């Protein structure tokens, strides 16, 4: 193996461990680091605990690159986390998509999941609405209706009408969404972040078949949630 190739492999290994940090995390990491230094000086045992929390804070705000499937008709997970619900539900009323239930896939992010959210499809954002609300446990079904949220409606390049909603959780206190109405997004493109612990719901259009099961771990930008070209019945799953 050449020296150049060996150095390239070493760099790849380093990058796989030390992933980029989302810019939203820098102020929090700085605060954690300063508190850690002060506590290390005042009382080392407490400073050690603060150091562990600082490492967790860095880990929480990680922003790794993802390899996204790009075939038309696919709906890709917008969030890392656990698929907690797949069932019909009316979309948020503020998106003006009617009251007819659509298949909704809900993904819960705990405090150890990557919280950078991504676009599930390629298309144009036709509506973006922020709604204040409660901070219930995001695993609860009523969190979709009662919690603080940022709802987005998209017309995909294939003409489908989908929605995805960033929902605050029990400890989440800020939803960051950097896109605007009229923006054209690519599948897997970063759209924002939620801190700390939260949920993202995806509302499918007619003809989009879910390809995941409840209890499955989804990866933002990589896991295929649904496919409008699929013809098989709803996927079932078993814990093994």
WOJO-V523717 format. One record per residue. N is the residue number from 0. RES is the residue in three letters. SS is DSSP state (alpha for helix, beta for strand, coil for the rest). NEAR is the number of other C-alpha atoms within 12 Angstrom. D_CENTER is the distance of its C-alpha to the mean C-alpha in whole Angstrom. Layout:
N:RES:SS:NEAR:D_CENTER ; N:RES:SS:NEAR:D_CENTER
This chain:
0:UNK:coil:8:39 ; 1:UNK:coil:8:40 ; 2:UNK:alpha:9:39 ; 3:UNK:alpha:10:36 ; 4:UNK:alpha:11:34 ; 5:UNK:alpha:12:34 ; 6:UNK:alpha:13:33 ; 7:UNK:alpha:14:30 ; 8:UNK:alpha:15:29 ; 9:UNK:alpha:14:29 ; 10:UNK:alpha:15:27 ; 11:UNK:alpha:14:25 ; 12:UNK:alpha:13:25 ; 13:UNK:alpha:13:24 ; 14:UNK:alpha:17:21 ; 15:UNK:alpha:16:20 ; 16:UNK:alpha:15:20 ; 17:UNK:coil:18:20 ; 18:UNK:coil:21:17 ; 19:UNK:coil:23:16 ; 20:UNK:beta:26:15 ; 21:UNK:coil:30:13 ; 22:UNK:alpha:19:16 ; 23:UNK:alpha:28:15 ; 24:UNK:alpha:29:16 ; 25:UNK:alpha:20:19 ; 26:UNK:alpha:17:21 ; 27:UNK:alpha:25:19 ; 28:UNK:alpha:28:20 ; 29:UNK:alpha:20:24 ; 30:UNK:alpha:19:24 ; 31:UNK:alpha:26:24 ; 32:UNK:alpha:26:26 ; 33:UNK:alpha:19:29 ; 34:UNK:alpha:25:29 ; 35:UNK:alpha:26:29 ; 36:UNK:alpha:22:32 ; 37:UNK:alpha:19:34 ; 38:UNK:alpha:19:33 ; 39:UNK:alpha:18:35 ; 40:UNK:alpha:15:38 ; 41:UNK:alpha:13:38 ; 42:UNK:coil:15:38 ; 43:UNK:alpha:16:36 ; 44:UNK:alpha:16:35 ; 45:UNK:alpha:18:33 ; 46:UNK:alpha:22:32 ; 47:UNK:alpha:22:31 ; 48:UNK:alpha:20:28 ; 49:UNK:alpha:26:27 ; 50:UNK:alpha:26:26 ; 51:UNK:alpha:19:24 ; 52:UNK:alpha:25:22 ; 53:UNK:alpha:27:22 ; 54:UNK:alpha:22:21 ; 55:UNK:alpha:23:18 ; 56:UNK:alpha:31:17 ; 57:UNK:alpha:32:17 ; 58:UNK:alpha:28:15 ; 59:UNK:alpha:35:12 ; 60:UNK:coil:35:12 ; 61:UNK:beta:32:12 ; 62:UNK:coil:33:11 ; 63:UNK:coil:29:12 ; 64:UNK:coil:24:13 ; 65:UNK:coil:28:12 ; 66:UNK:coil:16:15 ; 67:UNK:coil:28:14 ; 68:UNK:coil:26:16 ; 69:UNK:coil:24:18 ; 70:UNK:coil:20:20 ; 71:UNK:coil:26:21 ; 72:UNK:coil:33:20 ; 73:UNK:beta:39:17 ; 74:UNK:beta:51:13 ; 75:UNK:beta:45:11 ; 76:UNK:coil:49:7 ; 77:UNK:coil:52:5 ; 78:UNK:coil:50:2 ; 79:UNK:coil:42:5 ; 80:UNK:beta:37:7 ; 81:UNK:beta:36:10 ; 82:UNK:beta:37:11 ; 83:UNK:beta:28:14 ; 84:UNK:beta:32:15 ; 85:UNK:beta:31:16 ; 86:UNK:beta:25:19 ; 87:UNK:beta:22:21 ; 88:UNK:beta:27:20 ; 89:UNK:coil:25:21 ; 90:UNK:coil:33:18 ; 91:UNK:coil:39:18 ; 92:UNK:alpha:24:22 ; 93:UNK:alpha:23:21 ; 94:UNK:alpha:29:20 ; 95:UNK:coil:21:23 ; 96:UNK:coil:26:22 ; 97:UNK:coil:15:25 ; 98:UNK:coil:14:25 ; 99:UNK:coil:18:25 ; 100:UNK:coil:18:23 ; 101:UNK:beta:28:20 ; 102:UNK:beta:30:18 ; 103:UNK:beta:37:15 ; 104:UNK:beta:48:12 ; 105:UNK:beta:47:11 ; 106:UNK:beta:49:8 ; 107:UNK:beta:48:9 ; 108:UNK:beta:43:7 ; 109:UNK:coil:31:11 ; 110:UNK:coil:29:12 ; 111:UNK:coil:24:12 ; 112:UNK:coil:33:9 ; 113:UNK:coil:43:7 ; 114:UNK:coil:48:5 ; 115:UNK:beta:48:5 ; 116:UNK:beta:51:4 ; 117:UNK:beta:44:6 ; 118:UNK:coil:47:9 ; 119:UNK:coil:50:10 ; 120:UNK:coil:50:13 ; 121:UNK:coil:35:16 ; 122:UNK:beta:32:18 ; 123:UNK:beta:30:19 ; 124:UNK:beta:33:17 ; 125:UNK:beta:27:20 ; 126:UNK:beta:28:19 ; 127:UNK:beta:29:17 ; 128:UNK:beta:26:18 ; 129:UNK:beta:26:17 ; 130:UNK:beta:24:18 ; 131:UNK:coil:20:19 ; 132:UNK:coil:22:19 ; 133:UNK:beta:22:20 ; 134:UNK:coil:29:17 ; 135:UNK:coil:26:18 ; 136:UNK:coil:26:16 ; 137:UNK:coil:39:13 ; 138:UNK:coil:30:14 ; 139:UNK:coil:23:17 ; 140:UNK:coil:27:17 ; 141:UNK:coil:21:19 ; 142:UNK:alpha:31:16 ; 143:UNK:alpha:42:15 ; 144:UNK:alpha:29:18 ; 145:UNK:alpha:22:19 ; 146:UNK:beta:36:16 ; 147:UNK:coil:35:16 ; 148:UNK:beta:39:13 ; 149:UNK:beta:40:13 ; 150:UNK:beta:42:13 ; 151:UNK:beta:46:14 ; 152:UNK:beta:43:16 ; 153:UNK:beta:41:16 ; 154:UNK:beta:30:20 ; 155:UNK:beta:30:19 ; 156:UNK:coil:23:22 ; 157:UNK:coil:23:23 ; 158:UNK:coil:18:24 ; 159:UNK:coil:28:21 ; 160:UNK:beta:35:20 ; 161:UNK:beta:46:16 ; 162:UNK:beta:44:14 ; 163:UNK:beta:46:10 ; 164:UNK:beta:52:10 ; 165:UNK:beta:52:8 ; 166:UNK:beta:54:10 ; 167:UNK:beta:44:12 ; 168:UNK:coil:37:13 ; 169:UNK:coil:29:16 ; 170:UNK:coil:24:16 ; 171:UNK:coil:30:13 ; 172:UNK:coil:24:15 ; 173:UNK:beta:28:14 ; 174:UNK:beta:35:11 ; 175:UNK:beta:31:11 ; 176:UNK:beta:29:11 ; 177:UNK:coil:23:14 ; 178:UNK:coil:28:15 ; 179:UNK:coil:23:18 ; 180:UNK:coil:21:19 ; 181:UNK:coil:16:21 ; 182:UNK:coil:23:19 ; 183:UNK:beta:22:19 ; 184:UNK:beta:28:15 ; 185:UNK:coil:30:15 ; 186:UNK:coil:36:13 ; 187:UNK:coil:36:10 ; 188:UNK:coil:32:11 ; 189:UNK:beta:31:9 ; 190:UNK:beta:36:9 ; 191:UNK:beta:32:8 ; 192:UNK:beta:44:7 ; 193:UNK:beta:44:8 ; 194:UNK:beta:35:11 ; 195:UNK:coil:35:12 ; 196:UNK:coil:38:10 ; 197:UNK:beta:47:9 ; 198:UNK:beta:55:7 ; 199:UNK:beta:52:6 ; 200:UNK:beta:52:9 ; 201:UNK:beta:48:11 ; 202:UNK:beta:47:14 ; 203:UNK:coil:45:16 ; 204:UNK:coil:38:20 ; 205:UNK:coil:22:23 ; 206:UNK:coil:26:24 ; 207:UNK:coil:33:20 ; 208:UNK:beta:31:20 ; 209:UNK:beta:41:17 ; 210:UNK:coil:32:17 ; 211:UNK:coil:34:16 ; 212:UNK:coil:28:17 ; 213:UNK:coil:27:16 ; 214:UNK:coil:22:16 ; 215:UNK:coil:29:14 ; 216:UNK:beta:25:12 ; 217:UNK:beta:32:9 ; 218:UNK:coil:34:8 ; 219:UNK:coil:44:6 ; 220:UNK:coil:38:9 ; 221:UNK:coil:31:11 ; 222:UNK:coil:35:11 ; 223:UNK:beta:37:13 ; 224:UNK:beta:44:13 ; 225:UNK:beta:41:16 ; 226:UNK:beta:34:19 ; 227:UNK:coil:29:21 ; 228:UNK:coil:18:24 ; 229:UNK:coil:20:24 ; 230:UNK:coil:14:27 ; 231:UNK:coil:15:26 ; 232:UNK:coil:14:26 ; 233:UNK:coil:21:23 ; 234:UNK:coil:19:22 ; 235:UNK:coil:15:23 ; 236:UNK:coil:13:22 ; 237:UNK:coil:10:24 ; 238:UNK:coil:8:24 ; 239:UNK:coil:5:26
